[in-house]
C-alpha cells in the first residue's frame, strides 16, 4: 500500500462516515479487535462513501447548471449558491469543485437546523476569512482561515449575503488572484522518466501537506492512440514525445479538453508521477494537473 491509497481510498471512506451518517462508525472500525466487526463496519462505511459520491456529483451538477445558466452569476468575481435541499455533509466538497471550475472565492449554502449553513473555499493568495469579516453583521457565526471557512446565517439574510460577499470580493481581490497558477518544480523530457527515476523520486515520500508531490512540466507532447472520458469528466490518454516511450495519463476533471486533444495538436502538461496498479500489473502513470495548448 502507498500514501496515495490512504489519501484517496481509505481517507475518503473514513471521512464519509461523519459526512453522511455518524463518525462513530469510522472510530469503531479503527479500534475493532474482531475481524468480523471490522468487516461489518468497513462495508457500512463503503456504502456511506458511495452515498457521499452520489450527493457530490448531483449537487455539483446542480450548482454548475445554476451558475452556467445565469449571466449575472457567471460573470461575478465570487460564487455563492444556495439550495435548501442540498446535503450539508458534502457542501464543502462541492465548494472545492466549484472553486476548481471557476477559480474564485466560493460559498455553498444549504438549510440546517432552522438556519442556513455554508462552506467556503478561496483561491491562492486571497484571504477568505477577512472577506467574511466584511459580512459579519449578516452572519450568526463563522470561523476558519485564509482558504476555508464555515458559516451560519438566518434564512432571510441569504440574498443580502450574496450581494455583500460579491461587493467585498470585488473590492479586495486582484486580477492576478483570479488566474489559476500551478507551481512547477522542474521541467522534464518524457524520456527522462523511467523506473530508476521513479524509485529515486519515491525516496522523498511520504508526500502530503508540507511535502507535496513534485509537479513536473513537459512541453510539446502529443497524443498517442485515442483519448477517452472516464468516470464522467476525467480524461484518460496516452502521450509521447519524439524518442520517448508512451505514458498513460489521467487528468481528473479535465474532460473539457477532450475534443481539442482529439485533433492531434501538440500541448504542454504539468503532472505528478505516480504508480498505477491494475490487475497486479504496475506501471508509471502521469497524474495531469494542467494542460496548455501551444
C-alpha positions as CSV (number, residue, x, y, z in Angstrom):
1,X,0.0,0.0,0.0
2,X,1.1,3.6,-0.7
3,X,0.3,7.0,0.8
4,X,-2.0,7.5,-2.2
5,X,-4.0,4.5,-1.1
6,X,-4.5,6.2,2.3
7,X,-5.3,9.6,0.9
8,X,-7.6,8.6,-2.0
9,X,-9.1,5.3,-0.9
10,X,-9.1,4.9,2.9
11,X,-9.3,8.5,3.9
12,X,-12.4,9.4,1.9
13,X,-14.3,6.4,3.3
14,X,-13.4,7.2,6.9
15,X,-14.4,10.8,6.2
16,X,-17.7,9.8,4.6
17,X,-18.9,8.2,7.8
18,X,-19.2,11.5,9.5
19,X,-20.3,13.5,6.5
20,X,-23.2,11.2,5.7
21,X,-24.1,9.5,9.0
22,X,-22.1,9.3,12.2
23,X,-18.3,9.4,12.6
24,X,-18.6,6.7,15.4
25,X,-18.7,4.0,12.6
26,X,-15.2,5.0,11.5
27,X,-14.0,5.0,15.1
28,X,-15.5,1.6,15.7
29,X,-13.8,0.3,12.6
30,X,-10.4,1.6,13.6
31,X,-10.5,0.2,17.2
32,X,-12.1,-3.1,16.3
33,X,-10.4,-6.1,17.8
34,X,-12.6,-8.6,16.0
35,X,-12.2,-9.1,12.3
36,X,-15.9,-9.7,11.7
37,X,-16.8,-6.4,13.4
38,X,-14.2,-4.6,11.4
39,X,-15.5,-6.1,8.2
40,X,-19.1,-5.1,9.1
41,X,-18.1,-1.5,9.8
42,X,-15.9,-1.4,6.7
43,X,-18.8,-2.5,4.5
44,X,-21.1,0.1,6.1
45,X,-18.6,2.9,5.6
46,X,-18.1,1.8,2.0
47,X,-21.9,2.2,1.5
48,X,-21.8,5.6,3.1
49,X,-18.9,6.6,0.8
50,X,-21.0,5.6,-2.2
51,X,-23.8,7.7,-0.9
52,X,-21.4,10.6,-0.5
53,X,-20.1,10.3,-4.0
54,X,-23.7,10.4,-5.3
55,X,-24.5,13.5,-3.4
56,X,-21.2,15.1,-4.5
57,X,-21.9,14.5,-8.2
58,X,-25.6,15.5,-8.2
59,X,-25.1,18.7,-6.1
60,X,-22.1,19.8,-8.1
61,X,-24.0,19.3,-11.3
62,X,-26.9,21.3,-10.0
63,X,-24.6,24.1,-8.8
64,X,-22.7,24.2,-12.1
65,X,-26.0,24.4,-14.0
66,X,-27.2,27.2,-11.7
67,X,-24.2,29.3,-12.4
68,X,-23.9,28.4,-16.1
69,X,-27.5,29.4,-16.9
70,X,-27.3,32.7,-15.1
71,X,-25.4,35.5,-16.9
72,X,-25.1,37.5,-13.6
73,X,-23.7,34.6,-11.6
74,X,-21.2,33.5,-14.3
75,X,-19.6,37.0,-14.6
76,X,-19.2,37.7,-10.9
77,X,-15.9,37.7,-9.0
78,X,-17.3,35.3,-6.4
79,X,-19.6,32.4,-6.3
80,X,-22.5,32.0,-3.8
81,X,-25.1,29.3,-4.4
82,X,-27.9,28.2,-2.2
83,X,-30.4,25.2,-2.3
84,X,-32.2,24.3,0.9
85,X,-32.3,20.6,-0.1
86,X,-28.6,20.0,-0.5
87,X,-26.9,17.6,1.9
88,X,-24.9,19.6,4.4
89,X,-22.2,16.9,4.7
90,X,-20.9,17.4,1.1
91,X,-21.2,21.2,0.6
92,X,-17.5,21.7,1.4
93,X,-16.5,19.2,-1.3
94,X,-18.9,21.0,-3.7
95,X,-17.4,24.4,-2.8
96,X,-14.0,22.9,-3.7
97,X,-15.3,21.6,-7.0
98,X,-16.8,25.0,-8.0
99,X,-13.6,26.8,-7.0
100,X,-11.6,24.4,-9.3
101,X,-14.1,25.2,-12.1
102,X,-14.4,29.0,-11.9
103,X,-11.3,29.8,-9.7
104,X,-12.8,32.4,-7.5
105,X,-13.9,32.6,-3.8
106,X,-16.9,30.3,-3.4
107,X,-19.6,29.7,-0.8
108,X,-22.1,26.9,-0.9
109,X,-25.2,27.2,1.3
110,X,-28.0,24.9,2.5
111,X,-30.6,24.7,5.2
112,X,-29.7,23.1,8.5
113,X,-31.5,23.1,11.9
114,X,-33.6,26.1,11.0
115,X,-30.7,28.2,9.8
116,X,-28.6,28.4,6.6
117,X,-25.2,26.7,6.9
118,X,-22.4,27.3,4.5
119,X,-19.0,26.1,3.5
120,X,-16.5,28.4,1.8
121,X,-13.3,28.0,-0.2
122,X,-10.8,30.5,-1.5
123,X,-8.2,30.9,-4.2
124,X,-4.4,31.2,-3.8
125,X,-3.4,34.4,-2.0
126,X,-6.9,35.7,-1.2
127,X,-8.0,35.9,2.5
128,X,-11.4,34.4,2.7
129,X,-11.7,34.9,6.4
130,X,-11.2,38.7,6.0
131,X,-13.9,38.8,3.3
132,X,-16.3,37.1,5.7
133,X,-15.4,39.6,8.4
134,X,-16.8,42.2,6.0
135,X,-20.1,40.3,6.0
136,X,-20.2,39.6,9.8
137,X,-23.3,41.6,10.5
138,X,-25.3,39.2,8.3
139,X,-23.9,36.1,9.9
140,X,-24.8,34.3,13.1
141,X,-21.3,32.8,13.3
142,X,-18.4,32.0,11.2
143,X,-14.9,30.5,11.5
144,X,-12.0,29.2,9.6
145,X,-8.8,30.5,8.0
146,X,-7.5,32.2,4.9
147,X,-8.5,29.5,2.4
148,X,-11.5,27.7,4.0
149,X,-14.3,28.6,6.4
150,X,-17.8,27.6,7.7
151,X,-20.6,30.0,8.4
152,X,-24.2,30.2,9.6
153,X,-26.9,32.8,8.9
154,X,-30.6,33.4,9.2
155,X,-32.5,32.3,6.1
156,X,-33.7,35.9,5.4
157,X,-30.1,37.1,5.1
158,X,-29.1,34.8,2.2
159,X,-29.7,37.3,-0.7
160,X,-28.1,40.2,1.3
161,X,-25.1,38.0,2.0
162,X,-24.8,37.1,-1.7
163,X,-24.7,40.7,-2.7
164,X,-22.4,41.8,0.2
165,X,-19.9,39.0,-0.4
166,X,-19.6,39.8,-4.1
167,X,-19.1,43.5,-3.1
168,X,-16.4,42.7,-0.7
169,X,-14.5,40.3,-3.0
170,X,-14.8,42.7,-6.0
171,X,-13.2,45.5,-3.9
172,X,-10.4,43.4,-2.5
173,X,-9.3,40.7,-4.9
174,X,-6.7,41.3,-7.6
175,X,-6.8,40.3,-11.2
176,X,-3.8,38.1,-10.7
177,X,-5.5,36.2,-7.8
178,X,-8.3,35.2,-10.2
179,X,-5.9,33.5,-12.6
180,X,-5.1,29.9,-11.5
181,X,-1.4,29.1,-11.2
182,X,0.4,25.8,-10.8
183,X,3.8,25.9,-9.3
184,X,6.3,23.8,-11.3
185,X,9.2,22.1,-9.6
186,X,11.1,21.0,-12.7
187,X,10.9,20.6,-16.5
188,X,11.4,17.1,-17.9
189,X,11.6,15.4,-21.2
190,X,9.4,12.3,-21.1
191,X,12.4,10.1,-22.0
192,X,13.9,11.0,-18.6
193,X,11.2,9.2,-16.8
194,X,11.9,5.6,-16.1
195,X,11.8,3.0,-13.3
196,X,15.0,4.3,-11.8
197,X,13.9,7.9,-11.8
198,X,10.6,6.8,-10.1
199,X,12.5,4.9,-7.4
200,X,14.6,7.9,-6.6
201,X,11.5,10.1,-6.5
202,X,10.0,7.7,-4.0
203,X,12.8,8.4,-1.6
204,X,11.2,11.9,-1.0
205,X,8.0,10.3,0.3
206,X,5.7,10.4,2.1
207,X,4.1,13.2,0.3
208,X,1.4,15.5,1.7
209,X,0.9,18.9,3.3
210,X,4.4,20.3,3.9
211,X,6.0,17.9,1.4
212,X,3.8,17.9,-1.7
213,X,4.5,15.5,-4.5
214,X,6.7,17.3,-7.1
215,X,5.0,18.8,-10.1
216,X,6.8,18.4,-13.5
217,X,6.4,20.2,-16.8
218,X,6.8,18.5,-20.2
219,X,6.4,20.6,-23.3
220,X,5.2,19.8,-26.8
221,X,3.8,16.4,-26.1
222,X,1.4,14.6,-28.5
223,X,-1.4,12.2,-28.1
224,X,-0.8,8.5,-28.9
225,X,-3.9,6.5,-29.6
226,X,-7.4,7.6,-28.7
227,X,-8.2,9.7,-25.6
228,X,-11.3,8.9,-23.6
229,X,-13.6,10.2,-20.9
230,X,-13.9,8.0,-17.8
231,X,-15.9,8.5,-14.6
232,X,-17.9,11.3,-16.0
233,X,-15.4,14.1,-16.6
234,X,-11.9,12.6,-16.2
235,X,-9.6,12.4,-19.2
236,X,-7.6,9.3,-19.9
237,X,-5.0,9.3,-22.6
238,X,-1.5,8.2,-23.7
239,X,1.1,10.8,-24.6
240,X,4.6,10.7,-26.1
241,X,7.4,12.9,-27.3
242,X,9.9,12.2,-30.1
243,X,12.2,9.5,-28.8
244,X,10.2,8.7,-25.7
245,X,8.1,5.7,-24.8
246,X,4.3,6.3,-24.4
247,X,3.0,7.2,-21.0
248,X,-0.5,6.7,-19.7
249,X,-2.1,9.8,-18.2
250,X,-5.2,10.5,-16.0
251,X,-6.4,14.1,-15.9
252,X,-9.2,14.4,-13.2
253,X,-11.9,16.9,-14.1
254,X,-10.3,17.9,-17.4
255,X,-12.9,16.4,-19.7
256,X,-13.4,19.7,-21.4
257,X,-10.1,19.3,-23.2
258,X,-11.1,16.0,-25.0
259,X,-12.2,17.4,-28.3
260,X,-9.2,19.7,-28.7
261,X,-6.8,16.9,-27.8
262,X,-8.5,14.6,-30.3
263,X,-7.4,17.0,-33.1
264,X,-3.8,15.8,-32.5
265,X,-2.3,19.2,-31.8
266,X,0.7,19.3,-29.5
267,X,0.3,20.6,-26.0
268,X,2.2,21.2,-22.7
269,X,1.3,19.3,-19.5
270,X,2.2,19.6,-15.8
271,X,1.8,16.5,-13.7
272,X,2.7,14.3,-10.8
273,X,4.4,11.0,-11.4
274,X,2.8,8.0,-9.7
275,X,2.5,4.3,-9.9
276,X,-0.7,2.7,-11.3
277,X,-1.6,-0.8,-10.2
278,X,-4.1,-2.7,-12.4
279,X,-4.7,-6.5,-12.2
280,X,-1.4,-6.8,-10.2
281,X,0.5,-5.1,-13.0
282,X,2.4,-2.0,-12.0
283,X,3.2,0.9,-14.4
284,X,4.2,4.6,-14.3
285,X,1.3,6.9,-14.8
286,X,1.2,10.7,-15.1
287,X,-1.5,12.5,-13.0
288,X,-2.1,15.6,-15.1
289,X,-2.7,18.8,-13.2
290,X,-2.8,21.2,-16.1
291,X,-2.9,21.3,-19.9
292,X,-1.8,24.2,-22.1
293,X,-2.2,24.2,-25.9
294,X,0.7,25.6,-27.9
